[in-house]
Amino acid sequence: MKKKRTKKSVEKALDLIEVLKDKKSVGVTELSQLLGLNKNNVFRLLTTLSLKGLVEQDEKKNYRLGMKFLYLEKAYIHNLDFFFVAKPFLKELRNKTGETVYLSILHRDEVIYLQMEESKKAVLVSSRIAKRYSAETTASGKVLRSPQTKGFKLEYDFEETEPEVSEIATVIKNKDGNTAAALSIVAPISRLNPNNVYKFETELLNTAKKISKSLGFNG
């Protein structure tokens, strides 16, 4: 019985975190309505999460996600070996193409962009770091969801995800030949489009192969 009650409490806490993830800040009353729990129950969950730094109050005494999530994110990224291996290569690709370069992974049906080397040009696309995008439309999502192949496949997104924004992506492979992440270039459609995308393909593929080799891939 004790394990069952603990499990329910954890599930409620996770549901609460999911609500806060999608809202800037929420009061106890609204949380109670959204979660279908009484206020006392919600308040107890908030108190526990606050003590752990996962939830905090704003100036209006509403609740939002706490700073601890930033540390958790940092710890998660720190445990991804390819993150550090890829960093100098991302910068090199950015310098060669002049456009913003991303490293991303797949989580369920969404793509999470974890690392970026931003373009130095005046007109930029809004940062995708730590944001989630549909795997169905993004070039990164398409390539991450593609069946494993021996080669390095390219995928494209010309304004499917965002108006006036394009992306070209390929995979990074680990020593076992499995996909570790996606490497992509994101830029305004005026600078990356079907008419000139060939200018980016070779550099993107070469960089992906260099990173993969550094991870131990010998294919």
URSULWO-V725192 format. One record per pair of residues at least 12 apart in sequence whose ideal C-beta (glycine too) atoms are under 8 Angstrom apart, sorted by the first residue. I is the first residue (numbers start at 1). J is the second residue. D is the distance in Angstrom with one decimal. If there is no record, write none. Layout:
I_J_D + I_J_D
//
This chain:
9_45_7.6 + 12_35_7.0 + 12_37_6.6 + 12_41_7.3 + 12_45_5.9 + 13_45_5.3 + 13_48_7.1 + 13_49_6.2 + 15_35_5.7 + 16_31_6.5 + 16_35_6.2 + 16_42_7.2 + 16_45_5.4 + 16_46_7.4 + 16_49_7.1 + 16_55_7.8 + 17_49_7.4 + 17_54_6.9 + 17_55_7.8 + 17_65_7.1 + 19_31_6.4 + 19_34_5.3 + 19_35_6.7 + 20_55_6.8 + 20_63_6.5 + 20_64_6.0 + 20_65_5.0 + 21_65_6.5 + 23_64_7.7 + 24_64_6.5 + 25_58_5.0 + 25_60_7.0 + 25_62_3.9 + 25_63_6.3 + 25_64_4.4 + 26_62_5.8 + 26_63_5.8 + 26_64_7.5 + 27_61_7.6 + 27_62_4.9 + 27_63_7.3 + 28_42_5.6 + 28_43_5.9 + 28_46_7.1 + 28_63_7.5 + 31_46_7.6 + 31_63_7.0 + 46_63_5.8 + 49_66_7.5 + 50_66_7.2 + 52_66_8.0 + 52_68_6.5 + 53_66_4.8 + 53_67_6.3 + 53_68_3.4 + 54_66_5.0 + 54_68_5.1 + 54_69_6.6 + 73_130_7.0 + 77_114_5.9 + 77_115_7.8 + 80_105_7.8 + 80_114_7.4 + 80_181_7.9 + 81_215_7.1 + 82_103_7.5 + 82_172_6.2 + 82_174_7.3 + 82_180_4.9 + 82_181_5.7 + 82_211_7.0 + 82_215_5.8 + 83_103_7.1 + 83_114_6.7 + 83_115_6.0 + 85_211_6.4 + 85_214_5.0 + 85_215_5.9 + 86_103_5.5 + 86_115_6.9 + 86_172_6.9 + 86_181_7.6 + 86_183_7.5 + 86_211_4.9 + 86_214_8.0 + 87_115_6.9 + 89_207_5.3 + 89_210_5.6 + 89_211_5.0 + 89_214_7.6 + 90_103_6.4 + 90_115_6.5 + 90_116_7.7 + 90_117_4.4 + 90_183_7.7 + 90_207_7.8 + 91_117_4.9 + 92_207_6.9 + 93_117_7.3 + 93_183_7.7 + 93_185_7.4 + 93_203_6.1 + 93_204_7.0 + 93_207_4.4 + 94_117_4.0 + 94_118_7.4 + 94_119_6.7 + 96_203_5.2 + 97_185_5.9 + 97_200_5.7 + 97_203_5.7 + 97_204_7.8 + 98_119_6.2 + 98_120_7.4 + 98_121_6.3 + 99_119_5.0 + 99_121_7.6 + 99_185_5.0 + 99_186_7.1 + 99_187_4.2 + 99_191_6.7 + 99_192_6.6 + 99_200_7.4 + 100_116_6.3 + 100_117_6.9 + 100_118_5.1 + 100_119_4.4 + 100_124_6.9 + 100_125_6.5 + 100_185_7.0 + 100_186_5.2 + 100_187_6.5 + 101_116_6.9 + 101_117_4.7 + 101_183_7.2 + 101_184_7.2 + 101_185_5.8 + 101_186_7.9 + 102_115_6.9 + 102_116_5.3 + 102_128_6.4 + 102_140_7.1 + 102_182_7.9 + 102_183_7.5 + 102_184_4.9 + 102_185_7.7 + 102_186_6.0 + 103_115_4.0 + 103_116_7.6 + 103_172_7.6 + 103_181_5.4 + 103_182_7.3 + 103_183_6.1 + 104_128_7.9 + 104_140_4.6 + 104_144_7.5 + 104_181_6.3 + 104_182_4.9 + 104_184_6.7 + 105_144_7.3 + 105_181_5.2 + 105_182_7.3 + 106_135_6.1 + 106_141_6.8 + 106_144_4.1 + 106_145_6.8 + 106_182_7.7 + 107_132_7.5 + 109_134_7.1 + 109_135_5.3 + 109_136_7.4 + 110_132_4.3 + 110_133_6.5 + 110_134_6.5 + 110_135_5.9 + 110_141_7.5 + 111_132_7.0 + 111_133_5.0 + 111_134_7.6 + 111_135_5.3 + 111_138_5.2 + 111_140_4.9 + 111_141_4.4 + 111_144_6.7 + 111_182_7.2 + 112_130_7.2 + 112_131_7.5 + 112_132_5.7 + 113_128_4.1 + 113_129_5.5 + 113_130_7.1 + 113_131_6.3 + 113_133_7.5 + 113_140_7.5 + 114_129_7.3 + 114_130_7.6 + 114_181_7.8 + 115_129_7.7 + 116_128_7.3 + 116_129_5.4 + 119_187_7.0 + 121_191_7.8 + 123_188_5.9 + 125_162_7.5 + 125_165_5.2 + 125_186_5.5 + 125_187_6.4 + 125_188_6.2 + 128_186_6.8 + 133_161_5.8 + 134_161_6.7 + 137_157_6.0 + 137_160_4.1 + 137_161_4.5 + 138_157_5.4 + 138_160_7.6 + 138_161_5.1 + 138_167_6.1 + 138_169_7.6 + 139_155_4.4 + 139_156_5.4 + 139_157_4.1 + 139_167_4.1 + 139_168_5.6 + 139_169_3.8 + 139_182_7.9 + 139_184_5.7 + 140_155_7.7 + 140_167_6.7 + 140_169_4.4 + 140_182_3.9 + 140_184_4.8 + 141_182_7.8 + 142_155_3.9 + 142_157_7.3 + 142_169_7.3 + 143_155_4.1 + 143_169_4.8 + 143_170_6.0 + 143_171_5.5 + 143_182_5.4 + 144_171_7.0 + 144_179_6.3 + 144_181_7.9 + 144_182_5.1 + 146_171_7.8 + 148_177_7.4 + 148_178_6.7 + 148_179_6.7 + 150_177_7.7 + 150_219_6.0 + 152_170_5.0 + 152_171_6.2 + 152_173_7.8 + 152_205_5.4 + 152_208_5.5 + 152_209_6.4 + 152_212_7.9 + 153_170_6.4 + 153_171_6.8 + 154_168_6.4 + 154_169_7.2 + 154_170_5.3 + 154_201_6.1 + 154_204_7.3 + 154_205_7.1 + 155_168_7.4 + 155_169_5.2 + 155_170_7.4 + 156_168_5.5 + 156_169_7.9 + 156_194_7.9 + 156_197_6.8 + 157_169_7.8 + 158_189_6.6 + 158_193_6.4 + 158_194_6.2 + 159_189_5.8 + 164_188_5.9 + 164_189_5.0 + 164_190_7.6 + 165_186_6.7 + 165_187_7.6 + 165_188_6.6 + 165_189_6.5 + 166_186_7.2 + 166_187_6.0 + 166_188_7.4 + 166_189_5.0 + 166_192_4.2 + 166_193_6.1 + 166_197_7.9 + 167_184_5.3 + 167_185_6.8 + 167_186_4.7 + 167_187_7.9 + 167_192_7.7 + 168_184_6.4 + 168_185_5.3 + 168_192_6.8 + 168_197_5.9 + 168_200_5.6 + 168_201_6.9 + 168_204_6.2 + 169_182_5.0 + 169_183_6.6 + 169_184_3.6 + 169_185_7.7 + 169_204_7.8 + 170_182_7.2 + 170_183_5.8 + 170_184_7.6 + 170_204_5.7 + 170_205_5.9 + 170_208_4.7 + 171_183_7.3 + 171_208_6.6 + 172_208_5.5 + 172_211_5.0 + 172_212_5.4 + 172_215_7.1 + 173_212_4.3 + 173_215_7.1 + 173_217_4.4 + 173_219_6.8 + 174_212_7.5 + 174_215_5.1 + 174_216_6.8 + 174_217_6.3 + 175_215_6.0 + 175_216_3.0 + 175_217_5.8 + 175_218_7.7 + 177_217_6.3 + 177_219_5.7 + 180_212_7.9 + 180_215_6.5 + 183_204_6.6 + 183_207_6.4 + 183_208_4.8 + 183_211_6.8 + 184_204_7.7 + 185_200_5.5 + 185_204_6.0
//
